[in-house]
């Protein structure tokens, strides 16, 4: 990649991060700035961008479970939302065309529906980045949103196949069927890859093989990367593989966002129309919220899922590019869609960053949209005789739970937001309940002031969630001790300001803990003989 692109992406990405927006917004702005300076996107940048999307879809496939797509709120919610959006947006675009707005003249109802169809997609790139940055990929709202995005991607694949006139090869169904026979072999290879660079190379080979093989049989290559990720999903090394590919994926996605911004020169008319399209984004989110609550999801789950799905999608640009290539719409529409996409990213970024606070502020009116049937996860939580609560049962939380129970007995209760994780802990004999510390409803169902809990240990991956949990406990009169684990030293100050009693910096204290463990268990005679005494 050209050093100029790297420098521009870094500077504007850093500025975006400093004002509380995701760095990807800065990358988009960097692309527009470079375009205005006459910098053109080369084939290399486009290749990097395509690789980023391919790796992203492969990573989604690693975490995808088919049973999640079978949920009515996923398949029916995605389908109904797309149908309503296409009809409503198509009508609106047609009316604007009748009003004589630039670029909209000459659009018949078919082209209006095509543009509306492009605007009906939500961005997989944006949603996954949001959930990963907040460490919420296992949460109910993330699972629901990702499922809807996968359904949209499948609809997009069908559209691409039909609109391009390219039909799948007769070998396509045979190849898809053969993949299920190849799955045990792939899993065996994965088991033998160890934990180093060989596993990482295997993780790069899989999406490349999926992309290439699906293209050979007339299917979209990105869908192949997604399917190959699904083939190895559930393997014990899946999480390790996803972590190994994380840096590559993030780096290539920088190229994707740069490529969007640098792809066209916006005119004043294009910017005006794009802003009009971006301003209706709240209606898209509201429709998602209304549909998801009708499918018995809680208001909070529906809101968080809807906010992540509110913006427009990179697939909309693909649909627009097909329309331009086939001569259906003018090339200025591709620029309009790119600007509208960028605007919705900028609008959706702060909304998602403060999503939990937004729900906490408007919880009561939002709950009115829930159906009358009482939801199982709204039953008040009772920790019983537990005196220690470990909130967040990842690797650190699980180890902390086991050690505290070993020292103090069966007075420890764990809390985690992942249903499958809770079920696994219960099978191992741990005392665990389902709950999300970043959910104000969770604290409304749990009265910290009246429980016997004397110590709360927060092992949450996102320090913002820990700050929110501390504030909720303080507001509800909890007077016990609150501790938390953090990854970096600069996160401690924020937690102390929120009122925490002690913080444990994982990366710093791990070495100290290892040395302490060695000093306790190594035969002291060897240390004395070596002159090592303390």
C-alpha positions as CSV (number, residue, x, y, z in Angstrom):
1,X,0.0,0.0,0.0
2,X,1.2,3.5,-0.9
3,X,2.9,5.1,2.2
4,X,0.7,8.2,1.6
5,X,-2.4,6.1,2.1
6,X,-1.0,4.6,5.3
7,X,0.0,8.0,6.8
8,X,-3.4,9.5,5.9
9,X,-5.3,6.6,7.4
10,X,-3.2,6.7,10.6
11,X,-3.6,10.4,11.2
12,X,-7.3,10.6,10.5
13,X,-8.0,7.3,12.2
14,X,-6.2,8.6,15.3
15,X,-8.1,11.9,15.2
16,X,-11.4,10.0,14.9
17,X,-10.5,7.8,17.8
18,X,-9.7,10.9,19.9
19,X,-13.1,12.3,19.4
20,X,-14.9,9.1,20.4
21,X,-15.6,7.7,16.9
22,X,-14.4,4.4,15.6
23,X,-11.1,4.7,13.6
24,X,-13.0,3.3,10.5
25,X,-14.7,6.7,10.3
26,X,-11.3,8.3,10.0
27,X,-10.3,5.9,7.3
28,X,-13.4,6.8,5.2
29,X,-12.7,10.5,5.6
30,X,-9.0,9.9,4.7
31,X,-10.2,8.3,1.4
32,X,-12.4,11.4,0.6
33,X,-9.6,13.8,1.4
34,X,-7.1,11.8,-0.7
35,X,-9.6,11.8,-3.6
36,X,-10.0,15.5,-3.4
37,X,-6.2,15.8,-3.7
38,X,-6.2,13.7,-6.9
39,X,-4.9,10.5,-5.4
40,X,-6.4,7.5,-7.2
41,X,-7.1,4.0,-5.8
42,X,-4.9,1.4,-7.4
43,X,-5.4,-2.3,-8.0
44,X,-3.3,-3.1,-5.0
45,X,-5.6,-1.2,-2.6
46,X,-8.6,-2.9,-4.1
47,X,-7.0,-6.3,-3.6
48,X,-6.3,-5.4,0.0
49,X,-9.9,-4.3,0.5
50,X,-11.3,-7.5,-1.0
51,X,-9.0,-9.5,1.2
52,X,-10.2,-7.7,4.3
53,X,-13.9,-8.4,3.5
54,X,-13.0,-12.1,2.7
55,X,-11.2,-12.5,6.0
56,X,-14.1,-10.7,7.8
57,X,-16.7,-13.1,6.4
58,X,-14.5,-16.1,7.2
59,X,-14.2,-14.8,10.8
60,X,-18.0,-14.5,11.0
61,X,-18.3,-18.1,9.7
62,X,-16.0,-19.3,12.5
63,X,-18.5,-18.0,15.0
64,X,-21.7,-18.8,13.1
65,X,-24.1,-21.5,14.2
66,X,-26.8,-22.6,11.8
67,X,-29.4,-22.9,14.6
68,X,-29.1,-19.1,15.0
69,X,-30.3,-18.6,11.4
70,X,-33.3,-20.8,12.1
71,X,-34.6,-18.4,14.7
72,X,-37.8,-16.5,13.5
73,X,-36.4,-13.1,14.6
74,X,-33.4,-13.8,12.2
75,X,-34.8,-15.2,9.0
76,X,-38.3,-13.6,9.2
77,X,-37.0,-10.4,10.7
78,X,-34.4,-9.9,8.0
79,X,-36.9,-10.8,5.2
80,X,-39.7,-8.6,6.5
81,X,-37.4,-5.6,7.1
82,X,-36.0,-5.8,3.6
83,X,-39.4,-6.0,2.0
84,X,-40.8,-3.1,3.9
85,X,-37.6,-1.0,3.5
86,X,-37.5,-1.6,-0.3
87,X,-41.2,-0.6,-0.6
88,X,-41.0,2.5,1.6
89,X,-37.6,3.8,0.4
90,X,-38.6,3.1,-3.3
91,X,-41.7,5.1,-2.9
92,X,-39.8,7.9,-1.2
93,X,-37.1,8.0,-3.9
94,X,-39.8,8.0,-6.6
95,X,-41.5,11.0,-5.0
96,X,-38.2,12.9,-4.8
97,X,-37.7,12.1,-8.5
98,X,-41.1,13.6,-9.3
99,X,-40.0,16.7,-7.3
100,X,-37.2,17.2,-9.9
101,X,-34.1,16.6,-7.6
102,X,-30.8,16.3,-9.5
103,X,-29.7,12.7,-10.4
104,X,-33.3,11.4,-9.7
105,X,-34.9,12.5,-12.9
106,X,-35.6,9.7,-15.3
107,X,-35.7,7.0,-12.6
108,X,-38.6,4.7,-13.3
109,X,-40.1,2.5,-10.5
110,X,-37.8,-0.4,-11.2
111,X,-34.7,1.8,-10.7
112,X,-36.2,3.4,-7.6
113,X,-36.7,-0.1,-6.2
114,X,-33.1,-1.0,-7.1
115,X,-31.7,2.0,-5.2
116,X,-34.0,1.2,-2.3
117,X,-32.8,-2.4,-2.4
118,X,-29.2,-1.2,-2.2
119,X,-30.1,0.9,0.9
120,X,-31.9,-2.0,2.6
121,X,-28.6,-3.8,3.5
122,X,-26.8,-3.2,6.8
123,X,-23.0,-3.2,7.1
124,X,-21.5,-6.5,8.2
125,X,-18.1,-4.8,8.5
126,X,-19.4,-2.1,10.7
127,X,-21.5,-4.3,13.0
128,X,-18.8,-6.9,13.6
129,X,-16.2,-4.2,14.3
130,X,-18.5,-2.6,16.8
131,X,-19.2,-5.9,18.6
132,X,-15.6,-6.9,18.6
133,X,-14.4,-3.6,20.0
134,X,-16.9,-3.9,22.8
135,X,-16.2,-7.6,23.2
136,X,-19.9,-8.5,22.7
137,X,-19.8,-11.1,20.0
138,X,-21.3,-13.8,22.3
139,X,-24.1,-11.5,23.5
140,X,-27.7,-12.1,22.5
141,X,-28.1,-8.9,20.6
142,X,-24.8,-9.5,18.6
143,X,-25.9,-13.1,17.7
144,X,-29.3,-11.7,16.5
145,X,-27.7,-8.9,14.5
146,X,-25.1,-11.2,12.9
147,X,-27.7,-13.7,12.0
148,X,-29.7,-11.0,10.2
149,X,-26.6,-9.8,8.4
150,X,-25.9,-13.3,7.2
151,X,-29.4,-13.6,5.9
152,X,-28.9,-10.3,4.0
153,X,-25.6,-11.5,2.6
154,X,-27.4,-14.6,1.3
155,X,-30.0,-12.4,-0.4
156,X,-27.2,-10.3,-1.8
157,X,-25.5,-13.4,-3.3
158,X,-28.8,-14.4,-5.0
159,X,-29.1,-10.9,-6.4
160,X,-25.6,-10.9,-7.7
161,X,-26.0,-14.2,-9.4
162,X,-29.3,-13.1,-11.1
163,X,-28.3,-9.6,-12.1
164,X,-25.0,-10.6,-13.5
165,X,-26.5,-13.2,-15.7
166,X,-24.1,-15.7,-14.2
167,X,-25.7,-18.9,-13.1
168,X,-24.0,-21.4,-10.8
169,X,-22.3,-24.3,-12.4
170,X,-24.0,-27.7,-12.5
171,X,-21.1,-28.7,-10.2
172,X,-22.0,-26.2,-7.5
173,X,-24.4,-28.5,-5.6
174,X,-22.0,-31.4,-5.8
175,X,-19.2,-29.2,-4.5
176,X,-21.3,-27.9,-1.6
177,X,-22.3,-31.5,-0.7
178,X,-18.6,-32.6,-0.9
179,X,-17.7,-30.0,1.7
180,X,-19.6,-31.8,4.4
181,X,-17.5,-34.9,3.6
182,X,-14.3,-32.8,3.7
183,X,-15.1,-31.3,7.1
184,X,-13.6,-34.1,9.2
185,X,-10.4,-33.9,7.2
186,X,-10.2,-30.1,7.7
187,X,-10.8,-30.5,11.4
188,X,-8.0,-33.1,11.6
189,X,-5.6,-30.8,9.8
190,X,-6.6,-28.0,12.2
191,X,-5.9,-30.2,15.2
192,X,-2.4,-30.9,13.9
193,X,-1.4,-27.3,13.2
194,X,-0.2,-26.6,16.7
195,X,-0.4,-23.1,18.1
196,X,2.1,-21.1,16.0
197,X,2.4,-19.8,12.5
198,X,1.2,-23.0,10.9
199,X,-2.2,-22.4,12.4
200,X,-2.2,-18.9,11.1
201,X,-1.3,-20.1,7.6
202,X,-4.0,-22.6,7.8
203,X,-6.4,-19.8,8.7
204,X,-5.3,-17.9,5.6
205,X,-5.5,-20.9,3.4
206,X,-9.1,-21.8,4.3
207,X,-10.8,-18.5,3.2
208,X,-8.6,-18.4,0.1
209,X,-9.6,-22.0,-0.8
210,X,-13.2,-21.2,-0.1
211,X,-13.1,-18.0,-2.3
212,X,-11.4,-19.7,-5.2
213,X,-13.4,-22.9,-5.2
214,X,-16.8,-21.1,-5.0
215,X,-15.8,-18.8,-7.9
216,X,-14.9,-21.9,-10.0
217,X,-18.4,-23.3,-9.6
218,X,-20.1,-20.0,-10.3
219,X,-20.8,-18.9,-6.8
220,X,-19.7,-15.7,-5.1
221,X,-16.2,-16.1,-3.6
222,X,-17.0,-14.3,-0.3
223,X,-19.8,-16.8,0.3
224,X,-17.2,-19.5,0.0
225,X,-15.0,-17.9,2.7
226,X,-18.1,-17.7,5.0
227,X,-18.9,-21.4,4.4
228,X,-15.4,-22.6,5.0
229,X,-15.4,-20.7,8.3
230,X,-18.6,-22.4,9.2
231,X,-17.0,-25.8,8.4
232,X,-14.4,-25.5,11.1
233,X,-16.7,-23.6,13.6
234,X,-17.0,-25.3,16.9
235,X,-13.5,-26.8,16.9
236,X,-11.5,-26.3,20.2
237,X,-9.0,-24.1,18.2
238,X,-11.6,-21.9,16.6
239,X,-11.1,-19.0,19.0
240,X,-7.4,-19.2,18.8
241,X,-7.6,-19.2,15.0
242,X,-9.9,-16.1,15.0
243,X,-7.4,-14.3,17.4
244,X,-4.5,-15.2,15.1
245,X,-6.2,-13.7,12.1
246,X,-7.5,-10.6,13.9
247,X,-4.5,-8.3,13.1
248,X,-4.5,-9.3,9.4
249,X,-8.2,-8.8,9.1
250,X,-8.1,-5.3,10.8
251,X,-5.2,-4.2,8.6
252,X,-6.8,-5.3,5.4
253,X,-10.1,-3.7,6.4
254,X,-8.3,-0.3,6.6
255,X,-7.8,-0.7,2.8
256,X,-11.5,-1.5,2.4
257,X,-12.6,1.8,4.1
258,X,-9.9,3.8,2.3
259,X,-11.1,2.3,-1.0
260,X,-14.7,3.4,-0.4
261,X,-13.7,7.0,0.3
262,X,-11.2,7.3,-2.5
263,X,-13.5,5.7,-5.2
264,X,-15.3,8.9,-6.3
265,X,-15.4,12.7,-6.3
266,X,-18.5,14.0,-4.7
267,X,-20.4,16.9,-6.1
268,X,-22.6,19.3,-4.1
269,X,-25.7,17.7,-5.6
270,X,-24.5,14.2,-4.7
271,X,-23.7,15.3,-1.1
272,X,-27.2,16.8,-0.8
273,X,-28.9,13.7,-1.9
274,X,-26.6,11.5,0.2
275,X,-27.5,13.6,3.3
276,X,-31.2,13.1,2.6
277,X,-30.7,9.4,2.3
278,X,-28.6,9.4,5.5
279,X,-31.3,11.3,7.5
280,X,-33.8,8.5,7.1
281,X,-31.4,6.0,8.8
282,X,-33.3,6.3,12.1
283,X,-36.4,5.0,10.3
284,X,-34.4,1.9,9.3
285,X,-33.4,1.4,13.0
286,X,-36.9,2.0,14.2
287,X,-38.3,-0.6,11.9
288,X,-35.8,-3.2,13.1
289,X,-36.7,-2.3,16.7
290,X,-40.4,-2.7,16.0
291,X,-40.0,-6.1,14.2
292,X,-37.6,-7.6,16.8
293,X,-39.8,-6.7,19.7
294,X,-42.7,-8.4,17.9
295,X,-40.6,-11.5,17.9
296,X,-40.5,-11.5,21.7
297,X,-37.1,-10.0,22.1
298,X,-36.6,-7.6,25.0
299,X,-36.5,-3.9,24.3
300,X,-32.8,-3.8,25.2
301,X,-31.8,-6.6,22.9
302,X,-33.9,-5.1,20.1
303,X,-32.4,-1.7,20.6
304,X,-28.8,-2.8,20.6
305,X,-29.3,-5.0,17.6
306,X,-31.2,-2.3,15.7
307,X,-28.5,0.3,16.3
308,X,-25.8,-2.0,14.9
309,X,-28.0,-2.6,11.8
310,X,-29.1,1.0,11.2
311,X,-26.5,2.1,8.7
312,X,-26.1,1.3,5.0
313,X,-23.9,-1.4,3.7
314,X,-20.9,-2.1,1.5
315,X,-23.2,-4.5,-0.3
316,X,-25.2,-1.4,-1.3
317,X,-22.2,-0.2,-3.2
318,X,-21.9,-3.6,-4.9
319,X,-25.5,-3.3,-6.0
320,X,-24.9,0.2,-7.2
321,X,-21.8,-0.8,-9.1
322,X,-23.9,-3.5,-10.9
323,X,-26.5,-0.9,-11.8
324,X,-23.9,1.4,-13.2
325,X,-22.2,-1.5,-15.1
326,X,-25.5,-2.5,-16.7
327,X,-26.4,1.0,-17.6
328,X,-29.4,1.1,-15.3
329,X,-28.4,4.1,-13.3
330,X,-25.8,6.9,-13.7
331,X,-22.3,6.6,-12.2
332,X,-23.0,9.5,-9.9
333,X,-25.3,7.2,-7.9
334,X,-22.3,5.1,-6.9
335,X,-20.8,8.2,-5.3
336,X,-24.1,9.1,-3.7
337,X,-24.3,5.7,-2.1
338,X,-20.7,5.9,-0.9
339,X,-21.3,9.2,0.7
340,X,-24.6,8.1,2.3
341,X,-22.8,5.0,3.6
342,X,-20.1,7.1,5.1
343,X,-22.6,9.5,6.7
344,X,-24.5,6.6,8.3
345,X,-21.2,5.2,9.6
346,X,-20.5,8.6,11.3
347,X,-24.1,8.8,12.6
348,X,-24.1,5.2,13.9
349,X,-20.7,5.2,15.5
350,X,-21.5,7.4,18.5
351,X,-25.0,5.8,18.8
352,X,-23.4,2.3,19.2
353,X,-20.6,3.6,21.4
354,X,-23.2,4.9,23.9
355,X,-25.9,2.3,23.2
356,X,-26.0,1.0,26.8
357,X,-26.3,4.5,28.2
358,X,-29.0,5.3,25.7
359,X,-31.1,2.3,26.8
360,X,-30.5,3.1,30.5
361,X,-31.8,6.6,29.9
362,X,-34.9,5.6,27.8
363,X,-35.5,2.1,29.3
364,X,-39.1,2.8,30.6
365,X,-40.6,4.2,27.3
366,X,-38.8,1.6,25.2
367,X,-40.2,-1.3,27.4
368,X,-43.7,-0.3,26.3
369,X,-43.0,-1.8,22.9
370,X,-42.3,-5.2,24.4
371,X,-45.1,-7.8,24.1
372,X,-47.3,-8.4,27.1
373,X,-45.9,-12.0,27.6
374,X,-43.4,-12.1,30.5
375,X,-39.9,-12.9,29.2
376,X,-37.9,-15.6,31.0
377,X,-34.8,-13.5,31.4
378,X,-36.7,-10.8,33.3
379,X,-37.2,-12.9,36.3
380,X,-35.5,-11.3,39.4
381,X,-32.1,-12.8,40.1
382,X,-31.5,-14.2,43.6
383,X,-27.8,-14.9,44.4
384,X,-28.9,-16.8,47.5
385,X,-26.2,-17.2,50.2
386,X,-23.4,-16.2,47.9
387,X,-20.9,-13.7,49.3
388,X,-18.6,-13.3,46.3
389,X,-19.7,-12.5,42.7
390,X,-17.5,-12.9,39.7
391,X,-19.0,-11.0,36.7
392,X,-17.7,-12.1,33.3
393,X,-16.6,-15.7,33.0
394,X,-14.0,-15.7,30.2
395,X,-10.6,-17.3,30.8
396,X,-9.7,-14.9,33.6
397,X,-13.1,-14.9,35.2
398,X,-13.4,-18.7,35.2
399,X,-10.0,-19.1,36.8
400,X,-10.8,-16.4,39.4
401,X,-14.1,-18.2,40.2
402,X,-12.4,-21.6,40.7
403,X,-9.7,-20.1,42.9
404,X,-12.1,-18.1,45.1
405,X,-14.3,-21.2,45.5
406,X,-11.2,-23.3,46.4
407,X,-10.2,-20.8,49.1
408,X,-13.6,-19.8,50.6
409,X,-16.0,-22.7,49.7
410,X,-19.3,-22.7,47.8
411,X,-20.1,-19.0,48.5
412,X,-19.2,-17.8,44.9
413,X,-21.6,-17.0,42.2
414,X,-20.7,-16.3,38.6
415,X,-22.5,-14.1,36.0
416,X,-22.0,-14.2,32.3
417,X,-24.0,-12.8,29.3
418,X,-23.5,-15.9,27.0
419,X,-26.2,-18.5,27.3
420,X,-23.9,-21.3,25.9
421,X,-21.2,-20.3,28.3
422,X,-23.5,-20.4,31.3
423,X,-24.8,-23.8,30.2
424,X,-21.2,-25.1,30.0
425,X,-20.3,-23.7,33.4
426,X,-23.4,-25.3,34.9
427,X,-22.3,-28.7,33.5
428,X,-18.9,-28.3,35.2
429,X,-20.7,-27.8,38.5
430,X,-20.2,-24.0,38.8
431,X,-22.9,-21.8,40.3
432,X,-23.6,-19.4,37.4
433,X,-26.5,-17.2,36.3
434,X,-27.2,-15.5,33.0
435,X,-26.8,-11.7,33.1
436,X,-25.1,-8.8,31.4
437,X,-23.4,-6.2,33.6
438,X,-23.8,-3.6,31.0
439,X,-27.5,-4.0,31.0
440,X,-29.5,-1.7,33.3
441,X,-32.3,-4.2,33.4
442,X,-29.9,-6.7,34.9
443,X,-29.2,-4.3,37.8
444,X,-32.9,-3.6,38.1
445,X,-33.5,-7.3,38.6
446,X,-30.6,-7.5,41.1
447,X,-30.6,-5.4,44.2
448,X,-26.9,-5.3,45.3
449,X,-27.8,-3.4,48.6
450,X,-30.0,-6.2,49.9
451,X,-27.9,-9.2,49.0
452,X,-25.2,-10.9,51.1
453,X,-22.5,-10.1,48.4
454,X,-19.5,-8.7,50.1
455,X,-17.1,-8.8,47.1
456,X,-17.7,-8.2,43.4
457,X,-15.0,-9.2,41.0
458,X,-15.4,-7.6,37.5
459,X,-13.6,-9.5,34.8
460,X,-15.2,-7.8,31.9
461,X,-13.3,-7.3,28.6
462,X,-14.5,-3.7,28.1
463,X,-13.5,-1.2,30.7
464,X,-16.6,0.9,29.8
465,X,-18.8,-2.0,30.9
466,X,-16.9,-2.1,34.2
467,X,-17.4,1.6,34.7
468,X,-21.1,1.2,34.0
469,X,-21.5,-1.7,36.4
470,X,-19.7,0.2,39.2
471,X,-22.0,3.2,38.7
472,X,-25.1,0.9,38.8
473,X,-23.9,-0.7,42.0
474,X,-23.1,2.6,43.7
475,X,-26.4,4.1,42.6
476,X,-28.2,1.2,44.2
477,X,-26.5,1.5,47.6
478,X,-24.0,-1.4,47.3
479,X,-21.4,-0.9,50.1
480,X,-19.1,-3.9,49.6
481,X,-15.8,-4.2,47.9
482,X,-15.5,-3.9,44.1
483,X,-12.4,-5.1,42.2
484,X,-11.8,-5.4,38.4
485,X,-9.2,-6.8,36.0
486,X,-8.0,-4.7,33.2
487,X,-5.6,-5.3,30.3
488,X,-3.7,-2.0,30.3
489,X,-2.4,0.3,33.0
490,X,-4.1,3.4,31.5
491,X,-7.5,1.9,32.1
492,X,-7.0,1.8,35.9
493,X,-7.5,5.6,36.4
494,X,-10.9,5.5,34.7
495,X,-12.1,2.7,37.1
496,X,-10.7,4.4,40.2
497,X,-12.5,7.6,39.2
498,X,-15.7,5.5,39.0
499,X,-15.2,4.3,42.6
500,X,-13.4,0.9,42.4
501,X,-11.5,-0.4,45.4
502,X,-8.8,-2.3,43.5
503,X,-7.7,-3.1,40.0
504,X,-5.6,-5.9,38.6
505,X,-3.6,-5.2,35.5
506,X,-3.5,-8.6,33.7
507,X,-0.5,-8.1,31.5
508,X,1.6,-6.6,34.3
509,X,0.6,-8.9,37.2
510,X,0.8,-12.1,35.2
511,X,4.6,-12.1,35.4
512,X,4.4,-11.3,39.1
513,X,2.0,-14.1,39.7
514,X,4.1,-16.5,37.9
515,X,7.2,-15.6,39.9
516,X,5.2,-15.9,43.1
517,X,3.9,-19.3,42.1
518,X,7.5,-20.5,41.4
519,X,8.8,-19.2,44.7
520,X,6.0,-21.1,46.5
521,X,6.5,-24.4,44.8
522,X,10.2,-24.7,43.8
523,X,12.4,-26.6,46.3
524,X,14.0,-23.8,48.4
525,X,17.2,-25.9,48.8
526,X,18.0,-25.3,45.1
527,X,17.5,-21.6,45.6
528,X,19.7,-21.6,48.7
529,X,22.5,-23.6,46.9
530,X,22.4,-21.1,44.1
531,X,22.7,-18.2,46.6
532,X,19.1,-17.0,45.8
533,X,17.6,-16.2,49.2
534,X,15.0,-13.6,50.0
